[in-house]
Amino acid sequence: MGKVIFWILVVFAVLFALRLLNTSKAKRRRDADAAATKARNVQESMVRCVRCGVYMPRAEAKHGPDGMTCGDPKCAQRH
């Protein structure tokens, strides 16, 4: 009877240790996802193309002689 109780306690200890390990991994994963989401949510300023009026992020805009342009070849041909 003592051996059965011993093995039951060993099994529960192993399951408890696995549960703690899984919880810590889930917390790390959740924190990493939150940091990535926060980095993605940083808003970029928008600028307007002086030729066609399209709004685009400042990083995608091209500097032209008149101001910020979209850099689309069709836009350049029309104006």
N, C-alpha and C positions, 0 to 999 in steps of 0.2 A: 504494500500500500504506500509505503514511503517513496518508492521509486516512481510511482505514477504521479504523485504530488510534485516531486522534484521535476519531472519532465514537463508537467503542465506549467510550472513556474518558469522553466527555461523557455518554453514556447512563448509565453506571455511577455517575458523580458525581451526576447528577440523582436516580437511584433511591436512592442512599445518603442524599442530603439529605431526600428524602421519607420514608424510613424513620426518620431521626432526628426529623423533625417529628411523625410518627405516634406514635412512642414517647413523646415529651414530652406529647402530648395525652392518651394513654392513662394516663400517670402522674398528670396533673392530674385526670382523670376518676375514677381509682381513689381518689385522696386525698379528693376531694369526696364520693364515695360512702361512704368510711370515716367521714368527719366526720358525714354525715347519719345513718348507722347508729348511731354513738355517741350522737348527740343523741336518737334514737328510743328507745334502750335505757335511758335514764334512768328508773328505776323511780319510780312515784308511790305514795304511801302510800294504803292502802285503809282505809275506814271502814265501819261496819255501820249500817244503818238501824235506829233504835230501834223502829220500828213493825213492819216485816215481816222484818227480819233479813238483807236482801240486802246483800252487800258491793259497794262501788263506789269509784271513785277519789275522793279528797278534793275534787278540783276540780269534780266533778259533784254532790256532796252539798249539800243545803240545810240551813241552820241552823233548827231548829225549837225550840219551847219545851222539849221533853224532851231534845233533843240533835240529832244529825245524822240527817236523813231523806233518802229517795231522791227525793222530789218527784213521784212517780208519782201521778196523780189517783186511780187505783184503790186504791192503798195508803192514801191519806188517807181515802177513803170507807169502807174496811173498819174503820178504827180510829177 
